[in-house]
Amino acid sequence: MRGILIDLMGVLGEACGYAMTHEGFPWARAQYMVANDLADALCCPITEKRKEYVYFAPTIVTPLAEAHLFVTVDNPRADEIRAVHSKEGLYAFNVVDFIGNSSGEHIWQDHPQRLTVRNIQQILKMLLRGRADFYYADPLVTWIQLAELGVLDKFFSIPADYVTKGHRGAMSFGLRKTYPDAQAVVARVEEAIRTEITPDLHDGIIARYTR
């Protein structure tokens, strides 16, 4: 695995003296694994449900950018989507999301046509096949994924801060409560987040993937 979060967690692991092993799973399964002692930690937005089985560090690891709508350039309703300026206006279009995305579940809870699949690769395939109209996501991460899949020219994105009225999420470090000395470990990671994840380091890691 590789990416911005992986690199940021690598910095924290090194600072705290922990060897972090990264494995990729569908997001719903990853949460299940941490909740059931099959994995140790995750880095994600904080929710009340996750707080039941995870101790989160108070300081975020990285903020999320203004989310965009990702649409295929050949979508016959592309101009209609561009003209929308309210979350409710998007209810006329199919949104596709990944299973286990609590933010998506909250944002689109009233959406009549929310489709869910196992992972982001499947989301992009759904869009390319015309089986959904848009995907609402962090633009930095999504553009990187589109570039890696070689389909940059098949998508465009639309800034859509209006969906959450300017509220943006963040990624936080969480460790399962059953991990040995879990609270002490999280306190150590918290200190590392505050001292090691400087603005320059943060920007430098992002630049590795956006140049």
Rosetta blueprint (number, residue, H / E / L):
1 M L
2 R L
3 G L
4 I H
5 L H
6 I H
7 D H
8 L H
9 M H
10 G H
11 V H
12 L H
13 G H
14 E H
15 A H
16 C H
17 G L
18 Y L
19 A L
20 M L
21 T L
22 H L
23 E L
24 G L
25 F L
26 P L
27 W H
28 A H
29 R H
30 A H
31 Q H
32 Y H
33 M H
34 V H
35 A H
36 N L
37 D L
38 L L
39 A L
40 D L
41 A E
42 L E
43 C E
44 C E
45 P L
46 I L
47 T L
48 E H
49 K H
50 R H
51 K H
52 E L
53 Y L
54 V E
55 Y E
56 F E
57 A L
58 P L
59 T L
60 I L
61 V L
62 T E
63 P E
64 L L
65 A L
66 E L
67 A L
68 H E
69 L E
70 F E
71 V E
72 T E
73 V L
74 D L
75 N L
76 P L
77 R L
78 A H
79 D H
80 E H
81 I H
82 R H
83 A L
84 V L
85 H L
86 S L
87 K L
88 E H
89 G H
90 L H
91 Y H
92 A H
93 F L
94 N L
95 V E
96 V E
97 D E
98 F E
99 I L
100 G L
101 N L
102 S H
103 S H
104 G H
105 E H
106 H H
107 I H
108 W L
109 Q L
110 D L
111 H L
112 P L
113 Q L
114 R E
115 L E
116 T E
117 V E
118 R L
119 N L
120 I H
121 Q H
122 Q H
123 I H
124 L H
125 K H
126 M H
127 L H
128 L H
129 R L
130 G L
131 R L
132 A L
133 D L
134 F E
135 Y E
136 Y E
137 A E
138 D L
139 P H
140 L H
141 V H
142 T H
143 W H
144 I H
145 Q H
146 L H
147 A H
148 E H
149 L H
150 G L
151 V L
152 L H
153 D H
154 K H
155 F E
156 F E
157 S E
158 I E
159 P E
160 A L
161 D H
162 Y H
163 V H
164 T L
165 K L
166 G L
167 H L
168 R L
169 G L
170 A E
171 M E
172 S E
173 F E
174 G E
175 L E
176 R E
177 K L
178 T L
179 Y L
180 P L
181 D L
182 A H
183 Q H
184 A H
185 V H
186 V H
187 A H
188 R H
189 V H
190 E H
191 E H
192 A H
193 I H
194 R H
195 T H
196 E H
197 I L
198 T L
199 P H
200 D H
201 L H
202 H H
203 D H
204 G H
205 I H
206 I H
207 A H
208 R H
209 Y H
210 T H
211 R L
